[in-house]
């Protein structure tokens, strides 16, 4: 390579690195005119094309380079980026394998083959490559790569159950053949222990762990120590572990809670056998543990709360096993704990699970005790914290049956008074600090929600307004109080102000994995609030931004696994693999995907490209085994423990989407798109650019997707709202009615593939690999006549013809019952969605040539009647929503809001003027959503009628 040529190549690299892909393509074209077969230039051009979103053009170049079987490191590196961008991980493996065969002594190429298999989680192939590397290059790390890949393959859900013990035995045999002891490093020691644990070789594991170096590793490696605890428990050496934990607590002042748990487990271990002597021995052990924990508690005083908590947990377990000797012991311990640690913010969470075990007499005594500490006025922050914990514990113990409007109103006033008194402690604190008074605002907000539930929808709405106003004021004082923001999100959605909920969600400033666990706060059933029909892509964009973690996971997590192998950090690999799996198969990811599809239909032009793309993606989702990573526990709950939580009380439509909801909507859309699309499995396989996702065990035995999407499963229906059930029944009946006509008209796969090849050739100027040459035969788009007679046109069922009129009546009835705004918007959104799905399904029958060729005049007449009914329902709903929007515009709505908040006007800052400002913000948000949904529905009715 000449110096000038090398300089030009460097310029291409620089252009790609800086995102100047167009310049890179131009530079590549200049070089290819001089050297048309230069693989590196071709690979760099393909990479620039992919990053310019010109996938089809890059495919041709990519296949040319792969056909040349490159083995140059620069070409292989560039091609790996190209193939990764295309999702063709199996081709990366094949490419490096071919290169390694050409240079079998090149260790680096062998490592690249191993890394490529590792990225794709092909543990079997990776194990075989690592074995080959070890035989050839005699490095000990390659042996451990092979061993750990066998372990990972055994733990893979796709591995048959009978093969797993064989793989662990193979790993054990390999590790025994190593010339270096496993305690050479903590990570290798960990691998050895994992294998011994799975094979239940307890004596071997005990020998390793009891050795001097084994103990040293356990003391310095948390992963090994955790594994050691599991092995000791499975081995049955719980008592020995308990004695070891006592020694660490007493002699080394170790206050790791796991050590206390070990002592607790050892105390009750003998009860696993139903022998009288075992119970007596346990009673003796219980007494010793009580004395031990009491000794530690006296020694630590108020510096550490581990021992007092252990005493509480010990008594709780003793009660559950019927071994508690003192009926007053639990109360005494709880009261003592509150005396010592009542000013800690964690005191409420620490004691909650224990106070629920109180008998009636103890509960009465406990409440009386707490009332002495629950004051609405505090003279220090310590007193304030103690008072907050007392109020929280008092509220948790209120019987739900005794809740009344008067009692809850009195409590709300008490919390508000305490909040305004405690605001003084937050003066001068940095903005990033939480205000000490925040918990009183949360208590008041939850009490107002309880009042709303007690009073009912219409009259109780004023309590939601009050809660929103108070919490809005509180969050202005405590800008980083995420608990208040979480409550505001739920309440703003309930009162029909989704833009304010979204504002609070964004203020949480979620990062990376948090978008998977918390995006459900605003994106669950987000299509009900989306204004996509008007071109407002706020919620669609939010879905895309929240999905960034999944793209990062696909690109980055597998790289972390490779790096861990290279550095022999085997303790990290299972965690990375688990993270990758949980994100790749995240339930929230696919719930967001469905919501995005629902919004996309209302915004974009409905055509075959949209239908085909979404069909392929949704079919990938259909057979996934999902992990629900969503965090609902983070939503604060200070409601009475024997009643519904705050999360349950503020749940939109009373139901949270889970796997059943997702499955039901996937069935709706997959069936609709299958009927509208000309693709079958054969054509899909040809069109698919990247690798197919790995199917889970049993997916192939469930039968074809087409049959399964037509099935009705009651568990899935139970997760839907009543209006969603109507939509499901509508789409099911619509599919049953039109399926014979779709099947008759749909062109054969050969015709479809020929048309794809023709369009690709027109676009790129080159014939698509693996597709037949374009032919003019058979006609296109189903216009050609077929030999068999078309199916007879049947009358549509009532579920189809009466759906839109039924939704219109349901909307009017809900309007008369003064339901919450989200419930009205839910009805409108589903009516709109049904019309869009209908439009998708009947698009095939629109061309006049199709109607004439297949004698569909009578069928098309039915379509006209259904469209008219849909447009009439949507226009009616639009008009009603417009009136609601106008009602929010005047001063009356703001006055109503302000009057509802009289109770919280309690300081110079939270005065009438401030409340009017919040009222304006809320009514403007309600007006915007009513008006936006109204205009969007009218637009869809006009566009698709």
ABEGO torsion letter per residue (X at the ends): XBAAAAAAAAAAAAAAAAGBAAAAAAAAAAAAAABAABAAAAAAAAAAAAAAGBAAAAAAAAAAAAAAGBABAAAAAAAAAAAAAAGBAAAAAAAAAAAAAABAABAAAAAAAAAAAAAAGBAAAAAAAAAAAAAAAGBAAAAAAAAAAAAAAAABAABBAAAAAAAAAAAAAAAAABABBAAABAAAAAAAAAAAAAAGBAAAAAAAAABAAAAAAAAABAAAAAAAAAAAAAAGAAAAAAAAAAAAAAAAGBABAAAAAAAAAAAAAAAABBBAAAAAAAAAAAAAAAAAAAAAAAAAEAABAAAAAAAAAAAAAAAAAGABABAAAAAAAAAAAAAAAAABAAAAAAAAAAAAABBAAAAAAAAAAAAAABBABBABAAAAAAAAAAAAAAAAABBAAABBAAAAAAAAAAAAAAAAAAAAAABGBBAABBBAAAAAAAAAAAAAAAAAAAAEAAAAAAAAAAAAAAAAAAAAABAABAAAAAAAAAAAAAAGBAAAAAAAAAAAGBBEAAAAAAAAAAABGAAAABAAAAGBAAAAAAAAAAAAAAAAAAAAAAAAAAAAAAAGBAAAAAAAAAAAAAAAABAAAAAAAAAAAAAAAAABBBBAAAAAAAAAAAAAAAABBBBBABBAAABBBABBAABBBAAAAABBGGBBBBAAAAAAAAAAAAAAAAAABABBAAAAAAABABBBBBBBBGAAAAEBAAAAAABBBAAAAAABBAAAAAAAAAAAAAAAAAAAAAAAABBBAAAAAAAAAAAAAAAAGBBBBGBBBBBABGEBGGABBBABBBBBBBBBBAAAAAAAAAAAAAAAAAAAAGBBAAAAAAAAAAAAAAAAAAAAAAAAAABAAAAAAAGAAAAAAAAAAAAAAAAAAAAAAAAAAAAAAAAAABAAAAAAAAAAAAAABABAABBAAAAAAAAAAAAAAAAAAAAAAAAAAAAAAAAAX
